[in-house]
Amino acid sequence: MKRNWRTEVIQLLPIVLMFIVVALAWPYASEHIPVHWNMQGEVDRYGGKFEGLLLLPLIALGLNQLLLVLPLFDPGKENYRSFLRAYNLIRLTITLFLGALFTVSVLSAVGYRVNMSLVVGLAMGLLFIVLGNVMGKIRPNWFVGVRTPWTLSSKLSWTKTHRLAGWLFIVMGLASIGWAISQSAWAFGGMLAVDIACVIGLVVYSYLVYRKDPARMSPADTRPVTE
């Protein structure tokens, strides 16, 4: 997969901005920074400056670069050409999601009170919605998408499962936004129930489509060995 430097500049810009913010906020941050919040958005654990300021930018950088090189090791790497734009959007959206969490952490580190549950719920909802909009464009590969034994053994199962995943991810995103807005325990439970049901539904659906596909195949090294 050929690297587009213009695309990579766009990918790295939010991460660079995070590190710049770290440098600016470091002198003003407390030695005890909020690093974890409970379901009600209340701080329940504090950490040092490294964990509170630097950890998320480092995770964002590492994850972004990991997603950059993973296709090079994928047996289906040629397929990435057909969904490269969607793949790059996934990389950027994950970075922006971490950037949103980082912004809240920095504001908390310098003394502002922010409703973390609201931000996390909204950010997670938008993440799922964006992923839902690109799911149907992802082509068979070993690292990205709904990878069950049956989607990896049937192109029909892969295609139909990812089309369904697009809609279900949007549903999961809306459930997350609903929890963020309501901030209630029942909404949180409802969001978890929706997420679990969607995941189980995708696994079962991928199997049912696989069973009906006359062109299904056995994954590598699972066919009977003939001596």
DOKOLZA-938903 format. One record per residue (C-alpha): residue in three letters; x, y, z. Coordinates in steps of 0.001 Angstrom, whole numbers, always signed. Layout:
DOKOLZA-938903
+------+---------+---------+---------+
! resn !      px !      py !      pz !
+------+---------+---------+---------+
!  ALA !       X !       Y !       Z !
...
+------+---------+---------+---------+
end
This chain:
DOKOLZA-938903
+------+---------+---------+---------+
! resn !      px !      py !      pz !
+------+---------+---------+---------+
!  MET !      +0 !      +0 !      +0 !
!  LYS !   +1603 !   +3202 !   -1216 !
!  ARG !   +1971 !   +5932 !   +1414 !
!  ASN !    +395 !   +9301 !    +600 !
!  TRP !   +2350 !  +11990 !   +2457 !
!  ARG !    -495 !  +14510 !   +2274 !
!  THR !   -2782 !  +11991 !   +3934 !
!  GLU !    -185 !  +11255 !   +6601 !
!  VAL !    +203 !  +14956 !   +7409 !
!  ILE !   -3558 !  +15102 !   +8032 !
!  GLN !   -3319 !  +11961 !  +10171 !
!  LEU !    -483 !  +13326 !  +12297 !
!  LEU !   -1700 !  +16916 !  +12685 !
!  PRO !   -4109 !  +16194 !  +15603 !
!  ILE !   -1376 !  +14185 !  +17345 !
!  VAL !   +1167 !  +16975 !  +16925 !
!  LEU !   -1370 !  +19428 !  +18359 !
!  MET !   -1823 !  +17130 !  +21370 !
!  PHE !   +1909 !  +17167 !  +22101 !
!  ILE !   +2006 !  +20958 !  +21731 !
!  VAL !    -834 !  +21239 !  +24252 !
!  VAL !   +1077 !  +18922 !  +26606 !
!  ALA !   +4111 !  +21233 !  +26450 !
!  LEU !   +1963 !  +24301 !  +27127 !
!  ALA !     -69 !  +22743 !  +29939 !
!  TRP !   +2781 !  +20934 !  +31718 !
!  PRO !   +3965 !  +23898 !  +33884 !
!  TYR !    +408 !  +24663 !  +35016 !
!  ALA !    -797 !  +21139 !  +35696 !
!  SER !   -1077 !  +19742 !  +39198 !
!  GLU !   +1061 !  +16815 !  +40299 !
!  HIS !   -2177 !  +14916 !  +40987 !
!  ILE !   -4238 !  +14839 !  +37786 !
!  PRO !   -7643 !  +13164 !  +37340 !
!  VAL !   -7118 !  +10069 !  +35188 !
!  HIS !  -10290 !   +8029 !  +35764 !
!  TRP !  -13966 !   +8832 !  +36185 !
!  ASN !  -16905 !   +6693 !  +37336 !
!  MET !  -20212 !   +6269 !  +35507 !
!  GLN !  -21557 !   +9478 !  +37100 !
!  GLY !  -18623 !  +11454 !  +35711 !
!  GLU !  -16948 !  +11812 !  +39114 !
!  VAL !  -13174 !  +11497 !  +39482 !
!  ASP !  -12260 !   +8263 !  +41277 !
!  ARG !   -8507 !   +8075 !  +40599 !
!  TYR !   -5607 !  +10501 !  +40228 !
!  GLY !   -2243 !  +10058 !  +38552 !
!  GLY !    +938 !  +11944 !  +37767 !
!  LYS !   +1673 !  +14256 !  +34852 !
!  PHE !   +2914 !  +11473 !  +32593 !
!  GLU !    -296 !   +9483 !  +32897 !
!  GLY !   -2557 !  +12520 !  +32945 !
!  LEU !   -1003 !  +14458 !  +30062 !
!  LEU !   +1365 !  +12331 !  +27974 !
!  LEU !    -240 !   +8879 !  +27948 !
!  LEU !   -3123 !   +9577 !  +25554 !
!  PRO !    -987 !  +11382 !  +22933 !
!  LEU !   +1495 !   +8500 !  +23035 !
!  ILE !   -1326 !   +5963 !  +22632 !
!  ALA !   -2775 !   +7992 !  +19750 !
!  LEU !    +612 !   +8134 !  +18012 !
!  GLY !   +1346 !   +4442 !  +18542 !
!  LEU !   -2090 !   +3282 !  +17426 !
!  ASN !   -2099 !   +5520 !  +14356 !
!  GLN !   +1290 !   +4241 !  +13238 !
!  LEU !    +345 !    +650 !  +14011 !
!  LEU !   -2686 !    +977 !  +11732 !
!  LEU !    -390 !   +2469 !   +9096 !
!  VAL !   +1922 !    -566 !   +8971 !
!  LEU !    -566 !   -3388 !   +9639 !
!  PRO !   -1630 !   -3682 !   +5968 !
!  LEU !   +1969 !   -4472 !   +5035 !
!  PHE !   +1685 !   -7745 !   +6996 !
!  ASP !   -1835 !   -8630 !   +5871 !
!  PRO !   -2129 !  -11588 !   +3456 !
!  GLY !   -4969 !   -9621 !   +1858 !
!  LYS !   -3008 !   -6375 !   +1619 !
!  GLU !   -3968 !   -5837 !   -2028 !
!  ASN !   -7591 !   -5385 !    -948 !
!  TYR !   -6703 !   -2242 !   +1011 !
!  ARG !   -6409 !    -347 !   -2271 !
!  SER !  -10163 !    -708 !   -2765 !
!  PHE !  -11091 !    +783 !    +623 !
!  LEU !   -8063 !   +2971 !   +1351 !
!  ARG !  -10121 !   +6140 !   +1839 !
!  ALA !  -12395 !   +4387 !   +4334 !
!  TYR !   -9376 !   +2890 !   +6115 !
!  ASN !   -7711 !   +6282 !   +6482 !
!  LEU !  -10969 !   +7742 !   +7782 !
!  ILE !  -11062 !   +5002 !  +10433 !
!  ARG !   -7492 !   +5870 !  +11479 !
!  LEU !   -8263 !   +9576 !  +11691 !
!  THR !  -11555 !   +9063 !  +13551 !
!  ILE !   -9856 !   +6926 !  +16213 !
!  THR !   -7203 !   +9635 !  +16649 !
!  LEU !   -9859 !  +12336 !  +16999 !
!  PHE !  -11723 !  +10190 !  +19532 !
!  LEU !   -8579 !   +9927 !  +21649 !
!  GLY !   -8052 !  +13651 !  +21102 !
!  ALA !  -11461 !  +14378 !  +22608 !
!  LEU !  -10586 !  +12336 !  +25703 !
!  PHE !   -7230 !  +14072 !  +25867 !
!  THR !   -8882 !  +17513 !  +25747 !
!  VAL !  -11031 !  +16665 !  +28752 !
!  SER !   -8019 !  +15302 !  +30621 !
!  VAL !   -6024 !  +18493 !  +29997 !
!  LEU !   -8896 !  +20724 !  +31102 !
!  SER !   -9201 !  +18670 !  +34292 !
!  ALA !   -5433 !  +18817 !  +34806 !
!  VAL !   -5415 !  +22626 !  +34800 !
!  GLY !   -8389 !  +22930 !  +37125 !
!  TYR !  -11533 !  +22954 !  +34984 !
!  ARG !  -14466 !  +20744 !  +35888 !
!  VAL !  -15725 !  +18791 !  +32885 !
!  ASN !  -18475 !  +16180 !  +32638 !
!  MET !  -16371 !  +13257 !  +31417 !
!  SER !  -19343 !  +10912 !  +30975 !
!  LEU !  -20999 !  +13389 !  +28628 !
!  VAL !  -17865 !  +13837 !  +26529 !
!  VAL !  -17050 !  +10116 !  +26412 !
!  GLY !  -20608 !   +9173 !  +25502 !
!  LEU !  -20854 !  +11753 !  +22717 !
!  ALA !  -17371 !  +10966 !  +21375 !
!  MET !  -18024 !   +7233 !  +21438 !
!  GLY !  -21367 !   +7751 !  +19730 !
!  LEU !  -19797 !   +9761 !  +16917 !
!  LEU !  -17027 !   +7166 !  +16601 !
!  PHE !  -19564 !   +4358 !  +16108 !
!  ILE !  -21590 !   +6416 !  +13640 !
!  VAL !  -18539 !   +7183 !  +11499 !
!  LEU !  -17465 !   +3534 !  +11610 !
!  GLY !  -20991 !   +2506 !  +10669 !
!  ASN !  -20869 !   +4695 !   +7583 !
!  VAL !  -17684 !   +3030 !   +6289 !
!  MET !  -18297 !    -580 !   +7351 !
!  GLY !  -19910 !   -1523 !   +4057 !
!  LYS !  -16828 !    -314 !   +2151 !
!  ILE !  -14325 !   -2549 !   +3946 !
!  ARG !  -13106 !   -5460 !   +1851 !
!  PRO !  -11837 !   -8827 !   +3163 !
!  ASN !   -8680 !   -8539 !   +5247 !
!  TRP !   -7244 !   -9920 !   +8489 !
!  PHE !   -7111 !   -6809 !  +10674 !
!  VAL !  -10073 !   -4455 !  +10111 !
!  GLY !  -13794 !   -5055 !  +10244 !
!  VAL !  -16018 !   -7851 !  +11543 !
!  ARG !  -13618 !  -10780 !  +11465 !
!  THR !  -15312 !  -14015 !  +12423 !
!  PRO !  -14315 !  -17485 !  +11186 !
!  TRP !  -17225 !  -17256 !   +8757 !
!  THR !  -16630 !  -13791 !   +7276 !
!  LEU !  -13016 !  -14849 !   +6673 !
!  SER !  -14180 !  -18002 !   +4913 !
!  SER !  -16939 !  -16558 !   +2746 !
!  LYS !  -16923 !  -13391 !    +649 !
!  LEU !  -20725 !  -13412 !    +723 !
!  SER !  -20719 !  -13559 !   +4525 !
!  TRP !  -18133 !  -10777 !   +4671 !
!  THR !  -20136 !   -8496 !   +2378 !
!  LYS !  -23554 !   -9032 !   +3959 !
!  THR !  -22241 !   -8959 !   +7533 !
!  HIS !  -20486 !   -5640 !   +6971 !
!  ARG !  -23562 !   -4118 !   +5384 !
!  LEU !  -25544 !   -5090 !   +8470 !
!  ALA !  -22687 !   -3916 !  +10716 !
!  GLY !  -22964 !    -452 !   +9170 !
!  TRP !  -26526 !     -82 !  +10409 !
!  LEU !  -25880 !   -1717 !  +13784 !
!  PHE !  -22862 !    +484 !  +14486 !
!  ILE !  -25054 !   +3535 !  +13894 !
!  VAL !  -27606 !   +2104 !  +16338 !
!  MET !  -24820 !   +1579 !  +18883 !
!  GLY !  -23677 !   +5154 !  +18330 !
!  LEU !  -27160 !   +6533 !  +18916 !
!  ALA !  -27468 !   +4440 !  +22088 !
!  SER !  -24187 !   +5891 !  +23333 !
!  ILE !  -25333 !   +9443 !  +22597 !
!  GLY !  -28612 !   +8718 !  +24392 !
!  TRP !  -26705 !   +7621 !  +27490 !
!  ALA !  -24453 !  +10699 !  +27302 !
!  ILE !  -27436 !  +13026 !  +27222 !
!  SER !  -29527 !  +11307 !  +29875 !
!  GLN !  -26646 !  +10405 !  +32238 !
!  SER !  -28846 !   +7798 !  +33901 !
!  ALA !  -28098 !   +4258 !  +35044 !
!  TRP !  -30930 !   +2781 !  +32984 !
!  ALA !  -29630 !   +4470 !  +29837 !
!  PHE !  -26155 !   +3082 !  +30525 !
!  GLY !  -27617 !    -398 !  +30980 !
!  GLY !  -29640 !     +32 !  +27813 !
!  MET !  -26522 !   +1054 !  +25890 !
!  LEU !  -24655 !   -2032 !  +27088 !
!  ALA !  -27610 !   -4254 !  +26180 !
!  VAL !  -27762 !   -2753 !  +22684 !
!  ASP !  -24002 !   -3179 !  +22186 !
!  ILE !  -24029 !   -6809 !  +23331 !
!  ALA !  -27081 !   -7632 !  +21208 !
!  CYS !  -25508 !   -6037 !  +18123 !
!  VAL !  -22222 !   -7910 !  +18550 !
!  ILE !  -23941 !  -11263 !  +19090 !
!  GLY !  -26286 !  -10545 !  +16189 !
!  LEU !  -23376 !   -9906 !  +13820 !
!  VAL !  -21608 !  -13123 !  +14841 !
!  VAL !  -24755 !  -15227 !  +14392 !
!  TYR !  -25658 !  -13518 !  +11115 !
!  SER !  -22158 !  -14088 !   +9684 !
!  TYR !  -22531 !  -17800 !  +10423 !
!  LEU !  -26004 !  -18078 !   +8897 !
!  VAL !  -24884 !  -16376 !   +5674 !
!  TYR !  -21782 !  -18586 !   +5564 !
!  ARG !  -23936 !  -21717 !   +5818 !
!  LYS !  -25924 !  -20671 !   +2741 !
!  ASP !  -22918 !  -19697 !    +621 !
!  PRO !  -22083 !  -22415 !   -1942 !
!  ALA !  -18701 !  -20758 !   -2550 !
!  ARG !  -17596 !  -20852 !   +1083 !
!  MET !  -14115 !  -22144 !   +1776 !
!  SER !  -12050 !  -23460 !   +4660 !
!  PRO !   -9624 !  -21005 !   +6281 !
!  ALA !   -5935 !  -21661 !   +5731 !
!  ASP !   -4563 !  -24793 !   +7435 !
!  THR !   -7979 !  -26061 !   +8555 !
!  ARG !   -8648 !  -28425 !   +5656 !
!  PRO !   -8101 !  -32132 !   +6337 !
!  VAL !   -4504 !  -33199 !   +5836 !
!  THR !   -4040 !  -35882 !   +3192 !
!  GLU !   -1046 !  -38152 !   +3550 !
+------+---------+---------+---------+
end
